[in-house]
Amino acid sequence: MITQIQILVGATYRCLRVFVADVMEMKNRPSSHLLIQGVILISTAIADVAIITAAHLRGYEPSWLLAIRDLLALALVIAGFVVLIARFRYRGNLIIYTCVVLLFSIGLIAQFRLFSDPEYTARGDQRAAARLAKAHAVRARAIQEGYDQAKLAYVFGKTETEELSRIKKTALDQTTLSEVTVSGRTFIPLLSLAGLLVAFGLIRREDVLLWIQRHSLLIALATLAPLMLIIVVFTRGGKFLGGMTPWEPAKVLFLFSLSGILVDSYRVLRKTQWGLPPLRFFFPLVITAAFGLVPFFILGDFGQLLVFGIVYTLLYLVAVKRPGQVLPGLAILVLVFMLISAVGGIPDRVKYRYHLWEHTWQPPLENAEWWAPYLERLRATYGQSGSNLSNEDAWFDQGSQLIQAIFGISHGKVAGTGLGLGLPETVPVSDSDFIYAAIAEELGMIGGLSLLLCVLLLGGAGLREAIQAPDMYTKLLAAGVTAFLVFQAFVNMAGVLKLTPMTGITLPFVSHGGWSLLTSLTMVGILMGISHRNAVQSIRMSQS
């Protein structure tokens, strides 16, 4: 028996070695990746059909135009892969692009599932009406399929009831071709793909990289400072321009600036006194970092503050290779934020999210300083009837997003409820920062872990390119891009799973959001440009 187990373990080990070797070998085999992306496209089409089929059972009719639009968007992204290989002669790691295609397809499926449901797209009192219309449609369909003419006449006194005549038009999606054509969701993937190709085309050029590196501080002053000023003055809750988040492009500028300044002084920064580097070299670094941190602190957007802070720390570690320097820097940073908090106070939104995370099922005191404004606004929203709104009902109304998400994930269990058969439409704005809950409900723990594995695979590929980069500047850029994408995904998923307070940041490539997708794909273009440079240099070295 022991011998048989040893043989089985040995065979399994050899199979895994062969599989890993094949995966590593196929990283630069375009035909294999194109085949995988084709399978992803076909799987997305099958998923859309499953959602439409499930919608019939749920009492509404999704628009085929939206499904076709999403499939064309995914096909266009795959066509971008062909352009990179055929036109730009891309020689880098292809796993990066394939992971992005998979994440983007998951996002398209989840968004089609949500936006095709009339209950989800309805607002206010219309949501209850949409839910009732779906129930009427299900009842009418059951009558139509289960009652013959004689039974209809016996039960209703006639063979055609009002509900039966309504079934043909109840909850139908009346989206027209012109509406789909001019929709922002049609143009955003196009612009994002263009951003990827432009970023790749620029970063692969040595002269462009040198120019960006030499003008790092100028880029910070000329672009980051005005952008952050606009964000602080003209935004509310970190959003404007129709609810979009224009600070997303600051991530790319932040990377360019901070990486360039680190390259200029990282050798000197390694020399410390009392654990601190020379201030005349450290000061420009602090100023650049402040452009990416202080505005989000003022806005109370601690999600972006956390992501930017993690990336800043990682880049500094990669540059100076002195972990001990991080501790004094973090201590100074904490003291500065404590001072700012003491002067300006911690924003009410941060206190609200912390209480929701720590005491989800325990409403705060009605007269709590941070909760009272929320309670007053909520009661005013309901008008005269709102005066009778209890503190408990108001709290669970405000916390319904996280609570419904937790119930949905629990409902999904291991295999999920099935596409279109869950209730993610009950989670407010689940197409954005709570889209992971919708995926985990209908695809289960298997779907949620698969998405996490894809993010880890993307992070591993990015880390590999950062390690292989021949110079410090591209090394920092690759590490920064990877950190932004991976840590933002982790922070989003951790918030949905209630491992950390909810931050409101999106899941890269998956969540609905114009600036987020544009910035994420632009970052992928930067990473692929660095990967291409690494591969070309490796080929030249092997030939010399």
PEBELSUL-V358543 format. One record per residue. N is the residue number from 1. NEAR is the number of other ideal C-beta (glycine too) atoms within 8 Angstrom. Layout:
n:N near:NEAR
n:N near:NEAR
//
This chain:
n:1 near:4
n:2 near:5
n:3 near:6
n:4 near:7
n:5 near:8
n:6 near:8
n:7 near:8
n:8 near:8
n:9 near:8
n:10 near:8
n:11 near:8
n:12 near:8
n:13 near:8
n:14 near:8
n:15 near:8
n:16 near:8
n:17 near:8
n:18 near:8
n:19 near:8
n:20 near:8
n:21 near:8
n:22 near:8
n:23 near:8
n:24 near:7
n:25 near:7
n:26 near:9
n:27 near:10
n:28 near:9
n:29 near:9
n:30 near:9
n:31 near:6
n:32 near:8
n:33 near:14
n:34 near:11
n:35 near:8
n:36 near:9
n:37 near:12
n:38 near:9
n:39 near:8
n:40 near:12
n:41 near:13
n:42 near:8
n:43 near:9
n:44 near:14
n:45 near:10
n:46 near:8
n:47 near:10
n:48 near:13
n:49 near:8
n:50 near:11
n:51 near:16
n:52 near:13
n:53 near:9
n:54 near:12
n:55 near:14
n:56 near:8
n:57 near:9
n:58 near:11
n:59 near:13
n:60 near:16
n:61 near:8
n:62 near:13
n:63 near:11
n:64 near:7
n:65 near:10
n:66 near:14
n:67 near:15
n:68 near:8
n:69 near:12
n:70 near:13
n:71 near:12
n:72 near:8
n:73 near:12
n:74 near:15
n:75 near:9
n:76 near:11
n:77 near:13
n:78 near:13
n:79 near:8
n:80 near:11
n:81 near:14
n:82 near:9
n:83 near:10
n:84 near:13
n:85 near:10
n:86 near:7
n:87 near:6
n:88 near:11
n:89 near:6
n:90 near:10
n:91 near:8
n:92 near:14
n:93 near:12
n:94 near:12
n:95 near:11
n:96 near:16
n:97 near:12
n:98 near:11
n:99 near:13
n:100 near:13
n:101 near:14
n:102 near:10
n:103 near:15
n:104 near:12
n:105 near:13
n:106 near:11
n:107 near:14
n:108 near:12
n:109 near:13
n:110 near:13
n:111 near:13
n:112 near:14
n:113 near:14
n:114 near:14
n:115 near:10
n:116 near:14
n:117 near:13
n:118 near:11
n:119 near:11
n:120 near:11
n:121 near:8
n:122 near:10
n:123 near:5
n:124 near:5
n:125 near:5
n:126 near:8
n:127 near:10
n:128 near:7
n:129 near:9
n:130 near:13
n:131 near:9
n:132 near:8
n:133 near:13
n:134 near:15
n:135 near:9
n:136 near:12
n:137 near:14
n:138 near:11
n:139 near:9
n:140 near:14
n:141 near:11
n:142 near:8
n:143 near:12
n:144 near:9
n:145 near:6
n:146 near:5
n:147 near:8
n:148 near:5
n:149 near:6
n:150 near:6
n:151 near:8
n:152 near:14
n:153 near:10
n:154 near:6
n:155 near:7
n:156 near:8
n:157 near:4
n:158 near:7
n:159 near:6
n:160 near:6
n:161 near:10
n:162 near:5
n:163 near:10
n:164 near:10
n:165 near:8
n:166 near:11
n:167 near:11
n:168 near:5
n:169 near:5
n:170 near:13
n:171 near:11
n:172 near:7
n:173 near:11
n:174 near:5
n:175 near:8
n:176 near:7
n:177 near:6
n:178 near:6
n:179 near:8
n:180 near:13
n:181 near:7
n:182 near:6
n:183 near:9
n:184 near:6
n:185 near:9
n:186 near:12
n:187 near:8
n:188 near:11
n:189 near:12
n:190 near:10
n:191 near:9
n:192 near:13
n:193 near:12
n:194 near:8
n:195 near:13
n:196 near:14
n:197 near:12
n:198 near:10
n:199 near:14
n:200 near:16
n:201 near:10
n:202 near:9
n:203 near:14
n:204 near:9
n:205 near:8
n:206 near:5
n:207 near:6
n:208 near:9
n:209 near:11
n:210 near:8
n:211 near:8
n:212 near:11
n:213 near:11
n:214 near:7
n:215 near:9
n:216 near:17
n:217 near:11
n:218 near:7
n:219 near:14
n:220 near:15
n:221 near:8
n:222 near:7
n:223 near:9
n:224 near:15
n:225 near:10
n:226 near:8
n:227 near:13
n:228 near:13
n:229 near:8
n:230 near:10
n:231 near:13
n:232 near:10
n:233 near:6
n:234 near:6
n:235 near:12
n:236 near:5
n:237 near:8
n:238 near:13
n:239 near:9
n:240 near:9
n:241 near:6
n:242 near:4
n:243 near:5
n:244 near:10
n:245 near:9
n:246 near:12
n:247 near:13
n:248 near:10
n:249 near:12
n:250 near:12
n:251 near:11
n:252 near:11
n:253 near:13
n:254 near:14
n:255 near:15
n:256 near:12
n:257 near:15
n:258 near:17
n:259 near:15
n:260 near:16
n:261 near:14
n:262 near:15
n:263 near:13
n:264 near:7
n:265 near:11
n:266 near:11
n:267 near:5
n:268 near:9
n:269 near:15
n:270 near:10
n:271 near:7
n:272 near:10
n:273 near:6
n:274 near:5
n:275 near:8
n:276 near:10
n:277 near:12
n:278 near:9
n:279 near:7
n:280 near:5
n:281 near:11
n:282 near:11
n:283 near:8
n:284 near:10
n:285 near:14
n:286 near:8
n:287 near:9
n:288 near:16
n:289 near:10
n:290 near:8
n:291 near:15
n:292 near:13
n:293 near:12
n:294 near:8
n:295 near:12
n:296 near:14
n:297 near:11
n:298 near:8
n:299 near:12
n:300 near:11
n:301 near:11
n:302 near:12
n:303 near:11
n:304 near:12
n:305 near:11
n:306 near:10
n:307 near:13
n:308 near:13
n:309 near:10
n:310 near:10
n:311 near:14
n:312 near:12
n:313 near:11
n:314 near:11
n:315 near:15
n:316 near:13
n:317 near:11
n:318 near:10
n:319 near:12
n:320 near:10
n:321 near:6
n:322 near:9
n:323 near:5
n:324 near:7
n:325 near:14
n:326 near:11
n:327 near:8
n:328 near:10
n:329 near:11
n:330 near:9
n:331 near:8
n:332 near:8
n:333 near:9
n:334 near:8
n:335 near:8
n:336 near:8
n:337 near:9
n:338 near:8
n:339 near:8
n:340 near:9
n:341 near:9
n:342 near:6
n:343 near:6
n:344 near:5
n:345 near:6
n:346 near:5
n:347 near:8
n:348 near:11
n:349 near:8
n:350 near:10
n:351 near:10
n:352 near:12
n:353 near:12
n:354 near:9
n:355 near:11
n:356 near:13
n:357 near:10
n:358 near:7
n:359 near:7
n:360 near:11
n:361 near:3
n:362 near:5
n:363 near:7
n:364 near:10
n:365 near:5
n:366 near:8
n:367 near:5
n:368 near:8
n:369 near:6
n:370 near:11
n:371 near:14
n:372 near:10
n:373 near:8
n:374 near:12
n:375 near:11
n:376 near:8
n:377 near:8
n:378 near:13
n:379 near:11
n:380 near:8
n:381 near:7
n:382 near:9
n:383 near:6
n:384 near:5
n:385 near:7
n:386 near:11
n:387 near:6
n:388 near:5
n:389 near:10
n:390 near:6
n:391 near:8
n:392 near:7
n:393 near:8
n:394 near:14
n:395 near:11
n:396 near:10
n:397 near:8
n:398 near:10
n:399 near:10
n:400 near:9
n:401 near:11
n:402 near:11
n:403 near:10
n:404 near:11
n:405 near:13
n:406 near:11
n:407 near:8
n:408 near:17
n:409 near:13
n:410 near:7
n:411 near:10
n:412 near:16
n:413 near:8
n:414 near:6
n:415 near:6
n:416 near:15
n:417 near:9
n:418 near:9
n:419 near:11
n:420 near:14
n:421 near:9
n:422 near:13
n:423 near:7
n:424 near:14
n:425 near:9
n:426 near:6
n:427 near:13
n:428 near:6
n:429 near:8
n:430 near:15
n:431 near:12
n:432 near:10
n:433 near:14
n:434 near:12
n:435 near:18
n:436 near:14
n:437 near:15
n:438 near:17
n:439 near:14
n:440 near:16
n:441 near:16
n:442 near:17
n:443 near:12
n:444 near:14
n:445 near:11
n:446 near:10
n:447 near:13
n:448 near:15
n:449 near:8
n:450 near:9
n:451 near:13
n:452 near:9
n:453 near:8
n:454 near:11
n:455 near:14
n:456 near:9
n:457 near:10
n:458 near:16
n:459 near:11
n:460 near:8
n:461 near:14
n:462 near:16
n:463 near:10
n:464 near:9
n:465 near:17
n:466 near:13
n:467 near:7
n:468 near:8
n:469 near:14
n:470 near:7
n:471 near:6
n:472 near:10
n:473 near:11
n:474 near:13
n:475 near:12
n:476 near:17
n:477 near:15
n:478 near:15
n:479 near:14
n:480 near:14
n:481 near:14
n:482 near:15
n:483 near:12
n:484 near:13
n:485 near:16
n:486 near:13
n:487 near:11
n:488 near:13
n:489 near:11
n:490 near:9
n:491 near:14
n:492 near:15
n:493 near:12
n:494 near:9
n:495 near:14
n:496 near:14
n:497 near:8
n:498 near:9
n:499 near:5
n:500 near:9
n:501 near:10
n:502 near:11
n:503 near:15
n:504 near:7
n:505 near:10
n:506 near:13
n:507 near:13
n:508 near:11
n:509 near:10
n:510 near:14
n:511 near:13
n:512 near:9
n:513 near:10
n:514 near:8
n:515 near:12
n:516 near:12
n:517 near:12
n:518 near:14
n:519 near:13
n:520 near:12
n:521 near:14
n:522 near:15
n:523 near:14
n:524 near:15
n:525 near:15
n:526 near:15
n:527 near:14
n:528 near:16
n:529 near:14
n:530 near:15
n:531 near:14
n:532 near:14
n:533 near:14
n:534 near:14
n:535 near:12
n:536 near:9
n:537 near:9
n:538 near:9
n:539 near:9
n:540 near:8
n:541 near:7
n:542 near:6
n:543 near:5
n:544 near:4
//
